[in-house]
Amino acid sequence: MKIGIAYDLKPSVAPKPSAAPDDLFEEYDSLETVEAIASALRHLDHQTVLLGGGVEFLDRLRFDPPDLVWNIAEGSGGRCREAHVPAVCEFLGIPYTHSDPLTLAATLDKSVAKRLVRQAGVATPDYVVIRRQEDIGETKFPAPPLFAKPLDEGSSKGIRNDSVCRRIMEAEDRVKWLLAAYGRPVLVEQFIPGRELTVGVIGNLSTPAGAGETIEVLGILEVIPRTGNNPNFVYSLENKRECLTRLDYVTPPAAPGPQIRRIEDAALSVFRALECRDVARIDFRLSETGTPFFLEANPLPGLNPTIGDLPIQARQLGFSYTDLIGKILSAALGRLRLSEAAAGVS
């Protein structure tokens, strides 16, 4: 197959702090990630082409369409930006990997995702959404401690080591800064002391052949600071950027079997409620009483071969980066009813 990779690259020169936050393009991918995916797909006997994103992507897709688009493009703009690439693919009738436009838009807006997940019976922290500075004084916040972050961003944008607010006044100040810095609505939720977990899920709710669900939990990854277990630990931008020296990753986490199954069941419920496709990473805080609280879903999970949570998890489970890419591709081809044997996927 000829597989085109849709992506957005981080700029080579970061914006000056005085002009914009230094994490403005944090969600965009590195060339290392794009090349790693392309290499894995070639190892699986596919031809690859780099489509990029934006207008460049549109031009290449129209004039030389691939057989399949591998989508990791974050897009630009508001809460529907991740939906741009799959929407164009559907308009042009070109199959693509990962979730559809509706799911990508719903998951990027964390309040929408939380409402859908709550209906599925999964616990989420209490929260409010603040869209304007003028609304801060009129908003009834949940009980502290609180955690404030941009409503529709990812990759820990706007999340720092000091994002936990112990008082309402601290939360109000934090919201003001986030609104001014990012120009996006802000989610303020109860901070859940406990453990930081992320769950990889691969598969689909159904296939054209009527085979039913193929979803399965890849594994549960716990993120632990090297300074020791700390219920107030935050998987912040600072910690993510220095993850190789500051953090340890453990798959599976130290927990009894029933607790592991409870986390897995919660992740599968989230995957179903949001109608994710092919792959997703589901983030939780495991409270000190053992309840997994849903934080957010990542249907375009980071695939950096060195520091991506899913690739780290795959390594700890004993399979390679190419194996991980192959599993995701296999799920997509099964959903699309394309021949996996012809595609070189086992």
VENLIN-V800765 format. One record per residue. RES is the residue in three letters. SS is DSSP state (helix for helix, strand for strand, loop for the rest). PSI is psi in degrees with one decimal (* if undefined). D_FIRST is the distance of its C-alpha to the first C-alpha in Angstrom with 2 decimals. Layout:
BEGIN
res = [RES | RES]
ss = [SS | SS]
psi = [PSI | PSI]
d_first = [D_FIRST | D_FIRST]
END
This chain:
BEGIN
res = [MET | LYS | ILE | GLY | ILE | ALA | TYR | ASP | LEU | LYS | PRO | SER | VAL | ALA | PRO | LYS | PRO | SER | ALA | ALA | PRO | ASP | ASP | LEU | PHE | GLU | GLU | TYR | ASP | SER | LEU | GLU | THR | VAL | GLU | ALA | ILE | ALA | SER | ALA | LEU | ARG | HIS | LEU | ASP | HIS | GLN | THR | VAL | LEU | LEU | GLY | GLY | GLY | VAL | GLU | PHE | LEU | ASP | ARG | LEU | ARG | PHE | ASP | PRO | PRO | ASP | LEU | VAL | TRP | ASN | ILE | ALA | GLU | GLY | SER | GLY | GLY | ARG | CYS | ARG | GLU | ALA | HIS | VAL | PRO | ALA | VAL | CYS | GLU | PHE | LEU | GLY | ILE | PRO | TYR | THR | HIS | SER | ASP | PRO | LEU | THR | LEU | ALA | ALA | THR | LEU | ASP | LYS | SER | VAL | ALA | LYS | ARG | LEU | VAL | ARG | GLN | ALA | GLY | VAL | ALA | THR | PRO | ASP | TYR | VAL | VAL | ILE | ARG | ARG | GLN | GLU | ASP | ILE | GLY | GLU | THR | LYS | PHE | PRO | ALA | PRO | PRO | LEU | PHE | ALA | LYS | PRO | LEU | ASP | GLU | GLY | SER | SER | LYS | GLY | ILE | ARG | ASN | ASP | SER | VAL | CYS | ARG | ARG | ILE | MET | GLU | ALA | GLU | ASP | ARG | VAL | LYS | TRP | LEU | LEU | ALA | ALA | TYR | GLY | ARG | PRO | VAL | LEU | VAL | GLU | GLN | PHE | ILE | PRO | GLY | ARG | GLU | LEU | THR | VAL | GLY | VAL | ILE | GLY | ASN | LEU | SER | THR | PRO | ALA | GLY | ALA | GLY | GLU | THR | ILE | GLU | VAL | LEU | GLY | ILE | LEU | GLU | VAL | ILE | PRO | ARG | THR | GLY | ASN | ASN | PRO | ASN | PHE | VAL | TYR | SER | LEU | GLU | ASN | LYS | ARG | GLU | CYS | LEU | THR | ARG | LEU | ASP | TYR | VAL | THR | PRO | PRO | ALA | ALA | PRO | GLY | PRO | GLN | ILE | ARG | ARG | ILE | GLU | ASP | ALA | ALA | LEU | SER | VAL | PHE | ARG | ALA | LEU | GLU | CYS | ARG | ASP | VAL | ALA | ARG | ILE | ASP | PHE | ARG | LEU | SER | GLU | THR | GLY | THR | PRO | PHE | PHE | LEU | GLU | ALA | ASN | PRO | LEU | PRO | GLY | LEU | ASN | PRO | THR | ILE | GLY | ASP | LEU | PRO | ILE | GLN | ALA | ARG | GLN | LEU | GLY | PHE | SER | TYR | THR | ASP | LEU | ILE | GLY | LYS | ILE | LEU | SER | ALA | ALA | LEU | GLY | ARG | LEU | ARG | LEU | SER | GLU | ALA | ALA | ALA | GLY | VAL | SER]
ss = [loop | strand | strand | strand | strand | strand | loop | loop | strand | loop | loop | loop | loop | loop | loop | loop | loop | loop | loop | loop | loop | loop | loop | loop | loop | loop | loop | loop | strand | loop | helix | helix | helix | helix | helix | helix | helix | helix | helix | helix | helix | helix | helix | loop | loop | loop | strand | strand | strand | strand | strand | strand | loop | helix | helix | helix | helix | helix | helix | helix | helix | helix | helix | loop | loop | loop | loop | strand | strand | strand | strand | loop | loop | loop | loop | loop | loop | loop | loop | loop | loop | loop | helix | helix | helix | helix | helix | helix | helix | helix | helix | helix | loop | loop | loop | strand | loop | loop | loop | loop | helix | helix | helix | helix | helix | helix | helix | helix | loop | helix | helix | helix | helix | helix | helix | helix | helix | helix | helix | loop | loop | loop | loop | strand | loop | loop | strand | strand | strand | strand | loop | loop | helix | helix | helix | helix | helix | helix | loop | loop | loop | loop | loop | loop | loop | strand | strand | strand | strand | strand | loop | loop | loop | loop | loop | loop | loop | loop | loop | loop | loop | loop | loop | strand | strand | loop | loop | helix | helix | helix | helix | helix | helix | helix | helix | helix | helix | helix | helix | helix | helix | helix | loop | loop | loop | strand | strand | strand | strand | strand | loop | loop | loop | strand | strand | strand | strand | strand | strand | strand | strand | strand | strand | loop | loop | loop | loop | loop | loop | loop | loop | loop | loop | loop | loop | strand | strand | strand | strand | strand | strand | strand | strand | strand | strand | loop | loop | loop | loop | loop | loop | loop | loop | loop | loop | loop | helix | helix | helix | helix | helix | loop | helix | helix | helix | helix | strand | strand | strand | strand | loop | loop | loop | loop | loop | loop | helix | helix | helix | helix | helix | helix | helix | helix | helix | helix | helix | helix | helix | helix | helix | helix | helix | loop | loop | loop | loop | strand | strand | strand | strand | strand | strand | strand | strand | strand | strand | loop | loop | loop | loop | strand | strand | strand | strand | strand | strand | strand | loop | loop | loop | loop | loop | loop | loop | loop | loop | loop | helix | helix | helix | helix | helix | helix | helix | helix | helix | loop | loop | loop | helix | helix | helix | helix | helix | helix | helix | helix | helix | helix | helix | helix | helix | helix | helix | helix | loop | loop | loop | helix | helix | helix | helix | loop | loop | loop]
psi = [151.8 | 113.8 | 122.9 | 136.1 | 120.0 | 130.5 | 164.7 | 129.8 | 145.1 | 140.1 | 150.9 | -26.4 | 118.5 | 149.7 | 149.2 | 141.2 | -31.3 | -23.7 | -33.1 | 160.6 | 147.1 | -5.6 | 21.7 | -37.4 | 27.2 | -32.2 | -20.4 | 156.8 | 160.7 | 158.8 | -30.9 | -42.6 | -46.1 | -45.0 | -34.2 | -42.7 | -45.3 | -42.2 | -42.4 | -42.3 | -38.0 | -36.7 | -26.8 | 15.8 | 32.7 | 153.9 | 139.5 | 146.3 | 145.7 | 116.3 | -22.0 | -152.0 | 179.6 | -145.5 | -35.9 | -43.1 | -44.9 | -46.7 | -46.1 | -34.9 | -38.0 | -41.7 | -17.0 | 68.6 | 139.7 | 175.8 | -28.8 | 142.2 | 124.9 | 112.3 | 118.1 | 17.1 | 130.9 | -21.8 | -176.3 | 151.3 | -141.3 | -149.1 | -10.1 | 9.1 | -35.5 | -15.7 | -7.8 | -52.7 | -50.9 | -31.7 | -42.3 | -41.9 | -42.2 | -39.0 | -37.9 | -3.2 | 31.9 | 124.5 | 153.0 | 160.3 | 166.5 | -175.3 | 166.1 | 174.5 | -39.4 | -46.5 | -41.7 | -36.6 | -42.1 | -37.5 | -29.8 | -35.6 | 102.5 | -27.9 | -38.2 | -46.5 | -42.5 | -39.1 | -43.1 | -39.8 | -38.3 | -38.4 | -23.9 | 1.8 | 13.2 | 135.1 | 140.6 | 151.7 | 148.9 | 146.5 | 164.9 | 158.8 | 131.4 | 123.6 | -20.6 | 151.6 | -37.4 | -20.3 | -10.5 | -48.7 | -21.0 | -2.3 | 133.7 | 106.6 | 153.3 | 169.8 | 136.5 | 160.9 | 153.5 | 160.7 | 124.5 | 136.0 | 159.8 | 141.7 | -38.1 | 50.1 | 172.3 | -167.3 | 32.0 | 23.8 | 128.7 | 1.9 | 118.6 | 172.5 | -24.1 | 24.3 | -17.5 | 126.0 | 121.5 | -17.1 | 155.8 | -40.0 | -40.0 | -42.5 | -40.6 | -42.0 | -39.8 | -42.5 | -42.4 | -44.2 | -44.1 | -42.7 | -42.3 | -38.9 | -38.3 | -16.8 | 23.7 | 156.1 | 159.1 | 135.3 | 127.4 | 116.8 | 160.1 | 133.2 | 129.1 | 104.9 | 137.5 | -144.0 | 145.1 | 118.5 | 147.4 | 139.7 | 125.0 | 130.9 | 134.1 | 141.5 | -164.7 | 156.3 | -29.6 | 165.9 | 159.4 | -27.8 | -1.5 | 26.0 | -9.4 | -164.9 | 138.8 | 10.1 | 143.9 | 151.4 | 123.0 | -44.3 | 169.2 | 125.9 | 126.6 | 136.0 | 120.3 | 128.1 | 142.3 | -11.6 | -5.1 | 161.2 | 130.9 | 113.0 | -14.0 | 9.6 | 140.7 | 130.7 | 71.7 | 173.6 | -42.7 | -43.9 | -37.4 | -40.1 | -25.0 | 32.1 | -30.1 | -21.4 | -22.0 | -22.1 | 154.4 | 145.7 | 132.3 | 124.6 | 123.1 | 165.3 | 159.1 | 105.2 | 150.5 | 158.2 | -48.3 | -35.2 | -42.0 | -45.6 | -35.3 | -41.3 | -45.1 | -43.9 | -39.2 | -42.5 | -42.6 | -38.0 | -40.6 | -46.3 | -43.1 | -45.3 | -36.8 | -3.7 | 47.3 | 161.1 | 143.1 | -55.8 | 150.3 | 158.1 | 126.3 | 124.6 | 135.9 | 155.6 | 125.9 | 110.2 | 166.0 | -14.9 | 1.2 | 8.9 | 126.1 | 117.2 | 121.1 | 130.9 | -56.6 | 162.8 | 145.3 | 86.8 | -7.1 | 66.6 | 145.7 | 136.4 | 25.8 | 128.6 | -19.8 | -46.2 | 2.4 | 136.1 | -43.6 | -46.1 | -37.2 | -45.3 | -43.6 | -44.7 | -42.5 | -22.9 | -4.1 | 15.4 | 159.9 | 171.2 | -42.2 | -39.0 | -42.5 | -47.9 | -39.5 | -38.3 | -43.1 | -44.5 | -41.3 | -41.2 | -43.1 | -43.5 | -37.1 | -41.4 | -38.7 | -5.1 | 35.4 | 158.7 | 114.0 | -33.6 | -42.9 | -25.8 | -5.3 | 20.7 | 129.4 | *]
d_first = [0.00 | 3.77 | 6.04 | 9.62 | 12.51 | 15.67 | 18.86 | 22.53 | 24.22 | 27.78 | 30.07 | 31.34 | 34.88 | 35.87 | 38.29 | 41.94 | 43.46 | 46.05 | 43.47 | 41.02 | 40.23 | 38.57 | 35.80 | 34.92 | 31.29 | 31.09 | 28.13 | 25.95 | 23.71 | 24.37 | 22.28 | 22.43 | 20.51 | 17.73 | 17.45 | 17.64 | 14.70 | 12.61 | 14.09 | 13.44 | 9.69 | 9.84 | 12.28 | 9.97 | 8.04 | 5.21 | 6.11 | 8.32 | 10.80 | 14.03 | 15.19 | 18.47 | 20.68 | 23.44 | 23.88 | 21.48 | 18.67 | 19.98 | 20.16 | 16.68 | 15.24 | 17.61 | 17.30 | 13.68 | 11.67 | 8.07 | 6.11 | 7.57 | 10.52 | 11.71 | 15.37 | 18.27 | 20.27 | 23.96 | 25.09 | 28.71 | 31.71 | 33.06 | 32.07 | 29.21 | 27.42 | 24.60 | 24.00 | 23.32 | 19.56 | 18.82 | 21.56 | 20.07 | 16.64 | 18.67 | 20.79 | 17.99 | 16.22 | 12.94 | 11.91 | 12.51 | 13.52 | 17.22 | 20.27 | 21.20 | 23.68 | 26.74 | 26.18 | 25.34 | 28.53 | 30.64 | 29.82 | 30.38 | 33.85 | 35.40 | 38.29 | 36.13 | 34.16 | 37.49 | 38.95 | 36.12 | 36.19 | 39.98 | 39.82 | 37.82 | 40.72 | 39.28 | 41.79 | 41.30 | 43.85 | 46.16 | 45.22 | 46.08 | 44.23 | 46.08 | 44.93 | 47.92 | 50.58 | 53.19 | 51.92 | 52.46 | 56.14 | 55.69 | 52.97 | 53.94 | 51.94 | 51.25 | 53.53 | 52.85 | 51.22 | 48.53 | 45.17 | 44.09 | 40.64 | 38.70 | 37.70 | 34.18 | 32.96 | 31.25 | 30.99 | 34.80 | 35.55 | 39.29 | 39.83 | 42.32 | 44.52 | 47.31 | 45.46 | 47.50 | 50.56 | 53.68 | 55.62 | 55.01 | 56.20 | 53.57 | 50.86 | 52.24 | 52.17 | 48.62 | 47.51 | 49.29 | 47.48 | 44.02 | 44.70 | 45.95 | 43.26 | 40.11 | 41.35 | 39.62 | 41.28 | 42.25 | 41.96 | 44.99 | 44.79 | 46.96 | 46.11 | 45.63 | 47.12 | 45.17 | 41.96 | 38.62 | 35.71 | 32.03 | 29.99 | 26.26 | 24.94 | 21.53 | 20.59 | 21.39 | 24.57 | 23.25 | 20.31 | 20.07 | 21.17 | 24.31 | 24.02 | 25.74 | 25.47 | 23.10 | 24.34 | 25.83 | 27.51 | 25.82 | 29.21 | 32.09 | 32.60 | 36.08 | 36.79 | 40.21 | 42.24 | 43.56 | 46.98 | 46.97 | 46.28 | 47.34 | 47.23 | 47.24 | 44.22 | 41.79 | 38.14 | 38.94 | 37.38 | 39.73 | 38.73 | 34.97 | 35.31 | 37.41 | 35.72 | 35.62 | 39.41 | 40.60 | 38.62 | 37.83 | 35.00 | 35.69 | 33.52 | 35.05 | 38.07 | 41.54 | 42.39 | 43.66 | 41.40 | 42.50 | 41.79 | 38.25 | 37.65 | 39.15 | 36.75 | 33.72 | 35.03 | 35.53 | 31.96 | 30.59 | 33.08 | 31.89 | 28.20 | 29.33 | 31.81 | 29.39 | 26.60 | 24.06 | 20.47 | 18.11 | 20.36 | 23.67 | 26.54 | 29.98 | 33.03 | 36.50 | 40.00 | 41.72 | 45.34 | 48.27 | 49.01 | 45.59 | 43.99 | 40.37 | 40.45 | 37.19 | 36.67 | 33.25 | 29.65 | 26.68 | 23.51 | 21.86 | 23.28 | 23.56 | 21.14 | 23.11 | 22.83 | 26.61 | 28.34 | 26.01 | 27.72 | 24.72 | 23.76 | 27.50 | 27.70 | 24.82 | 26.61 | 29.84 | 28.34 | 27.28 | 23.52 | 21.51 | 19.62 | 16.34 | 17.56 | 18.18 | 14.79 | 13.40 | 16.06 | 15.29 | 11.58 | 12.88 | 15.47 | 13.31 | 11.13 | 14.56 | 16.09 | 13.64 | 13.96 | 10.35 | 10.16 | 10.33 | 11.12 | 8.13 | 6.10 | 8.85 | 10.99 | 14.65]
END
